[in-house]
Amino acid sequence: MDIHYMKSNFYCSFSSVFHRVAKYQNELMVLQLVTSFCQPHLLYCTECLGHSVTQLRSIEHTWQCAISHIFHISCGQDL
């Protein structure tokens, strides 16, 4: 399975959720919603498919950037 498809779906759902609830300025609420509604798009079939280390790092980086966006920190910083 192409991880670009999974990442694309994740970013689409993340943008939708984030822009609807970010105005409430409650990072934990946004994190819970993103974890519930968006993370499954990113992790779809990852346990069944044999992804390479590079693909797994790409998925991890995508998740870290989303979390960084929620908590208003630079994506390059350690979480």
Biopython code that builds the backbone (N, CA, C, O; Angstrom):
import numpy as np
from Bio.PDB.StructureBuilder import StructureBuilder

atoms = [
    (1, "MET", "N", (0.841, -1.176, 0.000)),
    (1, "MET", "CA", (0.000, 0.000, 0.000)),
    (1, "MET", "C", (0.888, 1.242, 0.000)),
    (1, "MET", "O", (1.917, 1.278, 0.676)),
    (2, "ASP", "N", (0.497, 2.226, -0.738)),
    (2, "ASP", "CA", (1.239, 3.464, -0.860)),
    (2, "ASP", "C", (0.995, 4.340, 0.365)),
    (2, "ASP", "O", (-0.151, 4.660, 0.680)),
    (3, "ILE", "N", (2.066, 4.730, 1.060)),
    (3, "ILE", "CA", (1.881, 5.544, 2.263)),
    (3, "ILE", "C", (1.482, 6.975, 1.914)),
    (3, "ILE", "O", (0.968, 7.697, 2.767)),
    (4, "HIS", "N", (1.711, 7.389, 0.682)),
    (4, "HIS", "CA", (1.304, 8.736, 0.284)),
    (4, "HIS", "C", (-0.223, 8.865, 0.344)),
    (4, "HIS", "O", (-0.743, 9.922, 0.699)),
    (5, "TYR", "N", (-0.922, 7.812, 0.005)),
    (5, "TYR", "CA", (-2.383, 7.803, 0.082)),
    (5, "TYR", "C", (-2.829, 7.926, 1.541)),
    (5, "TYR", "O", (-3.756, 8.675, 1.849)),
    (6, "MET", "N", (-2.171, 7.192, 2.431)),
    (6, "MET", "CA", (-2.516, 7.246, 3.854)),
    (6, "MET", "C", (-2.225, 8.631, 4.416)),
    (6, "MET", "O", (-3.034, 9.183, 5.163)),
    (7, "LYS", "N", (-1.073, 9.194, 4.060)),
    (7, "LYS", "CA", (-0.710, 10.515, 4.552)),
    (7, "LYS", "C", (-1.637, 11.591, 3.999)),
    (7, "LYS", "O", (-1.985, 12.538, 4.705)),
    (8, "SER", "N", (-2.031, 11.448, 2.758)),
    (8, "SER", "CA", (-2.946, 12.408, 2.151)),
    (8, "SER", "C", (-4.297, 12.411, 2.868)),
    (8, "SER", "O", (-4.848, 13.470, 3.169)),
    (9, "ASN", "N", (-4.816, 11.228, 3.134)),
    (9, "ASN", "CA", (-6.081, 11.128, 3.865)),
    (9, "ASN", "C", (-5.949, 11.681, 5.277)),
    (9, "ASN", "O", (-6.861, 12.336, 5.780)),
    (10, "PHE", "N", (-4.816, 11.417, 5.913)),
    (10, "PHE", "CA", (-4.571, 11.934, 7.255)),
    (10, "PHE", "C", (-4.566, 13.455, 7.245)),
    (10, "PHE", "O", (-5.249, 14.080, 8.056)),
    (11, "TYR", "N", (-3.805, 14.058, 6.335)),
    (11, "TYR", "CA", (-3.717, 15.513, 6.294)),
    (11, "TYR", "C", (-5.061, 16.154, 5.969)),
    (11, "TYR", "O", (-5.386, 17.216, 6.499)),
    (12, "CYS", "N", (-5.830, 15.526, 5.116)),
    (12, "CYS", "CA", (-7.158, 16.040, 4.789)),
    (12, "CYS", "C", (-8.049, 16.038, 6.026)),
    (12, "CYS", "O", (-8.690, 17.045, 6.327)),
    (13, "SER", "N", (-8.095, 14.935, 6.734)),
    (13, "SER", "CA", (-8.931, 14.859, 7.934)),
    (13, "SER", "C", (-8.373, 15.731, 9.048)),
    (13, "SER", "O", (-9.139, 16.333, 9.800)),
    (14, "PHE", "N", (-7.032, 15.809, 9.167)),
    (14, "PHE", "CA", (-6.419, 16.658, 10.190)),
    (14, "PHE", "C", (-6.787, 18.119, 9.961)),
    (14, "PHE", "O", (-7.171, 18.817, 10.899)),
    (15, "SER", "N", (-6.672, 18.578, 8.732)),
    (15, "SER", "CA", (-7.009, 19.976, 8.425)),
    (15, "SER", "C", (-8.455, 20.281, 8.754)),
    (15, "SER", "O", (-8.773, 21.333, 9.308)),
    (16, "SER", "N", (-9.313, 19.363, 8.412)),
    (16, "SER", "CA", (-10.736, 19.562, 8.684)),
    (16, "SER", "C", (-11.006, 19.670, 10.183)),
    (16, "SER", "O", (-11.684, 20.597, 10.627)),
    (17, "VAL", "N", (-10.487, 18.741, 10.951)),
    (17, "VAL", "CA", (-10.702, 18.751, 12.397)),
    (17, "VAL", "C", (-10.024, 19.959, 13.026)),
    (17, "VAL", "O", (-10.633, 20.669, 13.825)),
    (18, "PHE", "N", (-8.776, 20.192, 12.673)),
    (18, "PHE", "CA", (-8.002, 21.254, 13.323)),
    (18, "PHE", "C", (-8.639, 22.620, 13.110)),
    (18, "PHE", "O", (-8.767, 23.396, 14.056)),
    (19, "HIS", "N", (-9.035, 22.919, 11.896)),
    (19, "HIS", "CA", (-9.569, 24.244, 11.616)),
    (19, "HIS", "C", (-10.972, 24.462, 12.174)),
    (19, "HIS", "O", (-11.418, 25.602, 12.302)),
    (20, "ARG", "N", (-11.655, 23.396, 12.501)),
    (20, "ARG", "CA", (-12.976, 23.551, 13.120)),
    (20, "ARG", "C", (-12.903, 23.742, 14.623)),
    (20, "ARG", "O", (-13.758, 24.414, 15.200)),
    (21, "VAL", "N", (-11.898, 23.164, 15.268)),
    (21, "VAL", "CA", (-11.861, 23.213, 16.733)),
    (21, "VAL", "C", (-10.688, 24.005, 17.297)),
    (21, "VAL", "O", (-10.617, 24.195, 18.511)),
    (22, "ALA", "N", (-9.770, 24.470, 16.460)),
    (22, "ALA", "CA", (-8.607, 25.209, 16.968)),
    (22, "ALA", "C", (-9.022, 26.526, 17.612)),
    (22, "ALA", "O", (-8.308, 27.051, 18.466)),
    (23, "LYS", "N", (-10.154, 27.057, 17.214)),
    (23, "LYS", "CA", (-10.603, 28.339, 17.772)),
    (23, "LYS", "C", (-10.910, 28.241, 19.269)),
    (23, "LYS", "O", (-10.944, 29.254, 19.967)),
    (24, "TYR", "N", (-11.130, 27.030, 19.752)),
    (24, "TYR", "CA", (-11.408, 26.856, 21.181)),
    (24, "TYR", "C", (-10.140, 26.897, 22.027)),
    (24, "TYR", "O", (-10.227, 26.997, 23.251)),
    (25, "GLN", "N", (-8.976, 26.824, 21.411)),
    (25, "GLN", "CA", (-7.673, 26.909, 22.051)),
    (25, "GLN", "C", (-7.512, 25.909, 23.194)),
    (25, "GLN", "O", (-6.936, 26.226, 24.235)),
    (26, "ASN", "N", (-8.020, 24.722, 22.989)),
    (26, "ASN", "CA", (-7.863, 23.638, 23.954)),
    (26, "ASN", "C", (-7.087, 22.525, 23.254)),
    (26, "ASN", "O", (-7.663, 21.699, 22.547)),
    (27, "GLU", "N", (-5.772, 22.518, 23.462)),
    (27, "GLU", "CA", (-4.914, 21.579, 22.742)),
    (27, "GLU", "C", (-5.238, 20.124, 23.037)),
    (27, "GLU", "O", (-5.151, 19.274, 22.151)),
    (28, "LEU", "N", (-5.612, 19.836, 24.276)),
    (28, "LEU", "CA", (-5.921, 18.440, 24.616)),
    (28, "LEU", "C", (-7.178, 17.942, 23.920)),
    (28, "LEU", "O", (-7.253, 16.777, 23.529)),
    (29, "MET", "N", (-8.168, 18.819, 23.765)),
    (29, "MET", "CA", (-9.374, 18.441, 23.035)),
    (29, "MET", "C", (-9.037, 18.182, 21.562)),
    (29, "MET", "O", (-9.500, 17.204, 20.975)),
    (30, "VAL", "N", (-8.231, 19.062, 20.977)),
    (30, "VAL", "CA", (-7.834, 18.887, 19.581)),
    (30, "VAL", "C", (-7.037, 17.596, 19.418)),
    (30, "VAL", "O", (-7.246, 16.851, 18.461)),
    (31, "LEU", "N", (-6.121, 17.333, 20.355)),
    (31, "LEU", "CA", (-5.329, 16.102, 20.303)),
    (31, "LEU", "C", (-6.221, 14.864, 20.367)),
    (31, "LEU", "O", (-6.006, 13.906, 19.625)),
    (32, "GLN", "N", (-7.212, 14.879, 21.242)),
    (32, "GLN", "CA", (-8.123, 13.737, 21.358)),
    (32, "GLN", "C", (-8.907, 13.522, 20.069)),
    (32, "GLN", "O", (-9.063, 12.387, 19.617)),
    (33, "LEU", "N", (-9.397, 14.599, 19.481)),
    (33, "LEU", "CA", (-10.156, 14.480, 18.236)),
    (33, "LEU", "C", (-9.272, 14.007, 17.082)),
    (33, "LEU", "O", (-9.691, 13.180, 16.273)),
    (34, "VAL", "N", (-8.068, 14.527, 17.010)),
    (34, "VAL", "CA", (-7.152, 14.112, 15.944)),
    (34, "VAL", "C", (-6.765, 12.650, 16.115)),
    (34, "VAL", "O", (-6.682, 11.902, 15.141)),
    (35, "THR", "N", (-6.529, 12.250, 17.360)),
    (35, "THR", "CA", (-6.186, 10.853, 17.625)),
    (35, "THR", "C", (-7.345, 9.932, 17.255)),
    (35, "THR", "O", (-7.132, 8.852, 16.705)),
    (36, "SER", "N", (-8.554, 10.354, 17.552)),
    (36, "SER", "CA", (-9.726, 9.515, 17.284)),
    (36, "SER", "C", (-10.116, 9.466, 15.817)),
    (36, "SER", "O", (-10.444, 8.400, 15.295)),
    (37, "PHE", "N", (-10.082, 10.618, 15.147)),
    (37, "PHE", "CA", (-10.621, 10.685, 13.799)),
    (37, "PHE", "C", (-9.574, 10.678, 12.691)),
    (37, "PHE", "O", (-9.878, 10.281, 11.566)),
    (38, "CYS", "N", (-8.359, 11.107, 12.981)),
    (38, "CYS", "CA", (-7.362, 11.250, 11.926)),
    (38, "CYS", "C", (-6.287, 10.175, 11.955)),
    (38, "CYS", "O", (-5.861, 9.698, 10.903)),
    (39, "GLN", "N", (-5.848, 9.793, 13.135)),
    (39, "GLN", "CA", (-4.778, 8.816, 13.250)),
    (39, "GLN", "C", (-5.097, 7.487, 12.556)),
    (39, "GLN", "O", (-4.190, 6.884, 11.983)),
    (40, "PRO", "N", (-6.344, 7.005, 12.581)),
    (40, "PRO", "CA", (-6.625, 5.759, 11.847)),
    (40, "PRO", "C", (-6.320, 5.844, 10.351)),
    (40, "PRO", "O", (-5.959, 4.839, 9.739)),
    (41, "HIS", "N", (-6.460, 7.031, 9.756)),
    (41, "HIS", "CA", (-6.105, 7.185, 8.342)),
    (41, "HIS", "C", (-4.605, 6.985, 8.138)),
    (41, "HIS", "O", (-4.172, 6.436, 7.125)),
    (42, "LEU", "N", (-3.833, 7.431, 9.099)),
    (42, "LEU", "CA", (-2.383, 7.333, 8.990)),
    (42, "LEU", "C", (-1.889, 5.917, 9.268)),
    (42, "LEU", "O", (-0.902, 5.480, 8.678)),
    (43, "LEU", "N", (-2.555, 5.208, 10.146)),
    (43, "LEU", "CA", (-2.093, 3.883, 10.569)),
    (43, "LEU", "C", (-2.825, 2.730, 9.888)),
    (43, "LEU", "O", (-2.643, 1.576, 10.275)),
    (44, "TYR", "N", (-3.639, 3.017, 8.894)),
    (44, "TYR", "CA", (-4.424, 1.993, 8.218)),
    (44, "TYR", "C", (-3.522, 0.882, 7.680)),
    (44, "TYR", "O", (-2.644, 1.139, 6.857)),
    (45, "CYS", "N", (-3.731, -0.315, 8.129)),
    (45, "CYS", "CA", (-3.049, -1.544, 7.688)),
    (45, "CYS", "C", (-1.551, -1.564, 7.962)),
    (45, "CYS", "O", (-0.845, -2.388, 7.382)),
    (46, "THR", "N", (-1.048, -0.701, 8.810)),
    (46, "THR", "CA", (0.393, -0.706, 9.041)),
    (46, "THR", "C", (0.861, -1.979, 9.736)),
    (46, "THR", "O", (1.996, -2.410, 9.531)),
    (47, "GLU", "N", (0.005, -2.588, 10.554)),
    (47, "GLU", "CA", (0.429, -3.806, 11.246)),
    (47, "GLU", "C", (0.417, -5.020, 10.319)),
    (47, "GLU", "O", (1.060, -6.026, 10.618)),
    (48, "CYS", "N", (-0.295, -4.942, 9.216)),
    (48, "CYS", "CA", (-0.395, -6.070, 8.291)),
    (48, "CYS", "C", (0.650, -6.026, 7.178)),
    (48, "CYS", "O", (1.088, -7.063, 6.679)),
    (49, "LEU", "N", (1.034, -4.831, 6.805)),
    (49, "LEU", "CA", (1.944, -4.666, 5.682)),
    (49, "LEU", "C", (3.371, -4.503, 6.174)),
    (49, "LEU", "O", (3.612, -3.941, 7.242)),
    (50, "GLY", "N", (4.280, -4.981, 5.411)),
    (50, "GLY", "CA", (5.690, -4.871, 5.771)),
    (50, "GLY", "C", (6.290, -3.583, 5.247)),
    (50, "GLY", "O", (6.899, -3.560, 4.177)),
    (51, "HIS", "N", (6.117, -2.518, 5.999)),
    (51, "HIS", "CA", (6.678, -1.234, 5.585)),
    (51, "HIS", "C", (8.180, -1.208, 5.863)),
    (51, "HIS", "O", (8.674, -1.846, 6.793)),
    (52, "SER", "N", (8.873, -0.468, 5.045)),
    (52, "SER", "CA", (10.310, -0.294, 5.263)),
    (52, "SER", "C", (10.525, 0.682, 6.414)),
    (52, "SER", "O", (9.595, 1.364, 6.843)),
    (53, "VAL", "N", (11.735, 0.742, 6.900)),
    (53, "VAL", "CA", (12.075, 1.660, 7.982)),
    (53, "VAL", "C", (11.849, 3.104, 7.532)),
    (53, "VAL", "O", (11.379, 3.932, 8.312)),
    (54, "THR", "N", (12.177, 3.399, 6.297)),
    (54, "THR", "CA", (11.988, 4.747, 5.759)),
    (54, "THR", "C", (10.510, 5.119, 5.736)),
    (54, "THR", "O", (10.154, 6.247, 6.076)),
    (55, "GLN", "N", (9.651, 4.191, 5.343)),
    (55, "GLN", "CA", (8.218, 4.458, 5.323)),
    (55, "GLN", "C", (7.684, 4.658, 6.736)),
    (55, "GLN", "O", (6.855, 5.540, 6.960)),
    (56, "LEU", "N", (8.142, 3.860, 7.686)),
    (56, "LEU", "CA", (7.703, 4.016, 9.072)),
    (56, "LEU", "C", (8.155, 5.350, 9.648)),
    (56, "LEU", "O", (7.412, 5.986, 10.396)),
    (57, "ARG", "N", (9.359, 5.774, 9.310)),
    (57, "ARG", "CA", (9.836, 7.086, 9.768)),
    (57, "ARG", "C", (9.026, 8.218, 9.142)),
    (57, "ARG", "O", (8.784, 9.240, 9.784)),
    (58, "SER", "N", (8.616, 8.040, 7.916)),
    (58, "SER", "CA", (7.788, 9.039, 7.247)),
    (58, "SER", "C", (6.435, 9.162, 7.939)),
    (58, "SER", "O", (5.932, 10.267, 8.139)),
    (59, "ILE", "N", (5.856, 8.036, 8.301)),
    (59, "ILE", "CA", (4.579, 8.042, 9.026)),
    (59, "ILE", "C", (4.755, 8.701, 10.388)),
    (59, "ILE", "O", (3.921, 9.504, 10.807)),
    (60, "GLU", "N", (5.840, 8.362, 11.078)),
    (60, "GLU", "CA", (6.114, 8.956, 12.386)),
    (60, "GLU", "C", (6.324, 10.465, 12.274)),
    (60, "GLU", "O", (5.839, 11.223, 13.113)),
    (61, "HIS", "N", (7.036, 10.895, 11.256)),
    (61, "HIS", "CA", (7.277, 12.318, 11.052)),
    (61, "HIS", "C", (5.967, 13.058, 10.783)),
    (61, "HIS", "O", (5.767, 14.170, 11.272)),
    (62, "THR", "N", (5.089, 12.450, 10.015)),
    (62, "THR", "CA", (3.789, 13.046, 9.731)),
    (62, "THR", "C", (3.006, 13.256, 11.020)),
    (62, "THR", "O", (2.423, 14.320, 11.229)),
    (63, "TRP", "N", (2.991, 12.247, 11.883)),
    (63, "TRP", "CA", (2.286, 12.354, 13.161)),
    (63, "TRP", "C", (2.930, 13.430, 14.041)),
    (63, "TRP", "O", (2.222, 14.226, 14.658)),
    (64, "GLN", "N", (4.257, 13.462, 14.104)),
    (64, "GLN", "CA", (4.946, 14.450, 14.927)),
    (64, "GLN", "C", (4.684, 15.872, 14.443)),
    (64, "GLN", "O", (4.542, 16.786, 15.256)),
    (65, "CYS", "N", (4.619, 16.064, 13.145)),
    (65, "CYS", "CA", (4.318, 17.393, 12.611)),
    (65, "CYS", "C", (2.901, 17.823, 12.969)),
    (65, "CYS", "O", (2.668, 18.995, 13.263)),
    (66, "ALA", "N", (1.963, 16.900, 12.948)),
    (66, "ALA", "CA", (0.591, 17.223, 13.334)),
    (66, "ALA", "C", (0.531, 17.615, 14.810)),
    (66, "ALA", "O", (-0.122, 18.596, 15.162)),
    (67, "ILE", "N", (1.202, 16.862, 15.666)),
    (67, "ILE", "CA", (1.231, 17.168, 17.084)),
    (67, "ILE", "C", (1.903, 18.520, 17.312)),
    (67, "ILE", "O", (1.440, 19.320, 18.125)),
    (68, "SER", "N", (2.985, 18.769, 16.597)),
    (68, "SER", "CA", (3.673, 20.051, 16.708)),
    (68, "SER", "C", (2.771, 21.208, 16.305)),
    (68, "SER", "O", (2.809, 22.277, 16.913)),
    (69, "HIS", "N", (1.974, 20.991, 15.293)),
    (69, "HIS", "CA", (1.042, 22.019, 14.834)),
    (69, "HIS", "C", (-0.014, 22.302, 15.906)),
    (69, "HIS", "O", (-0.384, 23.456, 16.122)),
    (70, "ILE", "N", (-0.488, 21.275, 16.562)),
    (70, "ILE", "CA", (-1.498, 21.440, 17.614)),
    (70, "ILE", "C", (-0.940, 22.245, 18.782)),
    (70, "ILE", "O", (-1.605, 23.143, 19.298)),
    (71, "PHE", "N", (0.288, 21.921, 19.199)),
    (71, "PHE", "CA", (0.870, 22.563, 20.366)),
    (71, "PHE", "C", (1.749, 23.766, 20.028)),
    (71, "PHE", "O", (2.443, 24.288, 20.901)),
    (72, "HIS", "N", (1.726, 24.212, 18.772)),
    (72, "HIS", "CA", (2.410, 25.420, 18.324)),
    (72, "HIS", "C", (3.918, 25.392, 18.595)),
    (72, "HIS", "O", (4.486, 26.348, 19.123)),
    (73, "ILE", "N", (4.549, 24.281, 18.223)),
    (73, "ILE", "CA", (6.002, 24.177, 18.321)),
    (73, "ILE", "C", (6.548, 23.825, 16.951)),
    (73, "ILE", "O", (5.811, 23.365, 16.080)),
    (74, "SER", "N", (7.828, 24.041, 16.765)),
    (74, "SER", "CA", (8.456, 23.745, 15.492)),
    (74, "SER", "C", (8.482, 22.238, 15.252)),
    (74, "SER", "O", (8.723, 21.468, 16.181)),
    (75, "CYS", "N", (8.238, 21.819, 14.029)),
    (75, "CYS", "CA", (8.177, 20.403, 13.694)),
    (75, "CYS", "C", (9.512, 19.706, 13.887)),
    (75, "CYS", "O", (9.531, 18.491, 14.084)),
    (76, "GLY", "N", (10.620, 20.416, 13.840)),
    (76, "GLY", "CA", (11.936, 19.817, 13.980)),
    (76, "GLY", "C", (12.339, 19.537, 15.411)),
    (76, "GLY", "O", (13.296, 18.798, 15.639)),
    (77, "GLN", "N", (11.635, 20.107, 16.393)),
    (77, "GLN", "CA", (11.995, 19.916, 17.780)),
    (77, "GLN", "C", (11.545, 18.553, 18.268)),
    (77, "GLN", "O", (10.576, 17.987, 17.760)),
    (78, "ASP", "N", (12.258, 18.029, 19.261)),
    (78, "ASP", "CA", (11.871, 16.750, 19.849)),
    (78, "ASP", "C", (10.617, 16.932, 20.675)),
    (78, "ASP", "O", (10.437, 17.947, 21.348)),
    (79, "LEU", "N", (9.754, 15.933, 20.612)),
    (79, "LEU", "CA", (8.520, 15.992, 21.397)),
    (79, "LEU", "C", (8.783, 15.339, 22.680)),
    (79, "LEU", "O", (7.892, 15.258, 23.525)),
]
sb = StructureBuilder()
sb.init_structure("model")
sb.init_model(0)
sb.init_chain("A")
sb.init_seg("    ")
for serial, (resi, resn, name, xyz) in enumerate(atoms, 1):
    if name == "N":
        sb.init_residue(resn, " ", resi, " ")
    sb.init_atom(name, np.array(xyz, "f"), 0.0, 1.0, " ", f" {name:<3s}", serial, name[0])
structure = sb.get_structure()
